Amino acid sequence: MRAPEARDKPVIESILHPSDFSEGSEVALAHALKVALIARSELTLVHVSPDMTAEWSDFPGVRQTLERWGLLPPNSPRAAVPKLGIDVAKVIARDRDPVSSVHRYLEDHPVDLIVLASHQRDDSALWSRGSVAESVARKGGQATLYVPYGGEGFVSRRDGAVTLERILVPVAPRPRAQPGLAAAARLVTRLERPMGTFTLLHVGAPGNMPVVNRPSVPGWQWEAVTKQGEVIDTIIDTAVTTKADLIVMTTDGRNGFLDALRGSHSERILRRTPCPLLVIPEQSAIDQALKDD
């Protein structure tokens, strides 16, 4: 038997989905479950119960979702889920501080990807309070997929179908955009999207777009656009005009998980994005795996 090669290593081995049992979290769960299926990874659902009343039955039904998607027959036993190549765990933390509880969980259980619903209007989301979120990313460097409340994202809750044809990747000298490009290319390849467009956006003077390697993806084309204006406004406006299904950004690792409300580009975009936002820290485990691939 040949020795495993770098390209055989899964890029995402573990996914965490913090859930508040809201409709927005159900949308985010659909994305987490879809990624877990294509990556054949572990998926952990964590709910923090400040009032100490949550029960196991409150969690959304993963088996029921897989049955609805046609991946399992009706009334499948719990043992049927691992046969799809995923391992699903559910955790209830009875704690009055949701963010610090998730922080402690991540200290003991590092993950490669966090998938969560994001509130855009205020800081009411359990996962966006205080500075604890910042230290989570500083220690772990997790990639994070944010799915805005009020939308369905690119994975259908109803049948698991994927609608991902237009991806926007902002490009700047720092942080380097290459991890984001690689992640975007690999995502559409693993999701088996037959065609679409990657739009590289540089906000700045014409001719100053950084040189990047554009991975070849059959059926997908790369477009490069340079615009001038305020960075955040321009990125959001471009996402709207191109009808982007996803924005992919690289962060420098100082902030990351919700960027701790410090005004970084990815955090400010998170508050206004019309579509899901995938944030890839430069030194994340996913980036390293892509380098080795």
Steps between C-alpha positions, in 0.01 A plus 500: 500500500641838405565757768238776527594810305433859598218530251323210671469694824158654559511879508219515756495230765279671756218755487330687782153648472390710800120504495241708681218283353374796292395488136825673410695223669305242300621668181858498628464135601407407143831651385698330777341165422564535127867581556531209744357264240739604224799509738393179682577673825388526859215742567429626850190699587537707815218676680561714806201512731518812722168413664606138551186367332622362163449131429639260239164498323536874435780444250406503132469152359807411295359161400172661396691751290700226330177310434342812353804542276454145373828376648335268750175302478212608726520397866868411478670398825770717658765252381422591138657846525866388534457289187490828307854569617421755768503492878242727667513599865273729703614691806294697751694744714302628796669835541380857537776631273456344153814642339742407777343154509571449130847641559571237763365229273734603220798503733442130568363408157677689217310506172584589140180686414231688692161548333252734661214735432585868531280787609567815302283761664650497849705300747208294627641173370633284779824450309591866448521640851819634649864429428496126570429425134822674400716282721335187357633577155838618627559164666341273243514675165177337387348567164143623546195493277243763598144463370298825541163484669211562264643311203529139390865507393620262231383170653127422496354390833225323309701261283869579550537639149790741448467833319852629463584667170652837590779545755657834587859503627637840613873529430745728681877502565440398863379263611590283204198382307639166383350289783158642415540424131611145572212445742244637252632279220505190715152569635332512158698195389392293799141621464517396133376833370524468120548866412519845645707813546763605750523879517826641635442850635778746573404830656771746409688660215476335158795274430577437867313172544734248666608208285333177611488145375158419358430128547359332192147371557323343199188697405594796719640829381699769678419867467716780641345833592668812638287770659566811699311614809452410864607138540202358687238685296667387178515135605136497607385686187692255281350203682154641430561588135663166421229315697772319692402174670808514723776740602836344585755704695836440662577651839841553655411298808485790744122485520317228308201361691262795478810725509407610852323811372830677443402638163706267281389466139352152538300597809363812337408302191335236720256760629385592150561202276206394279633141484705253707855601586788252523797633697833318467780597740838505325643237733193282541516122486301516175755733342785271602322197358443683173870583483582133545238382251 
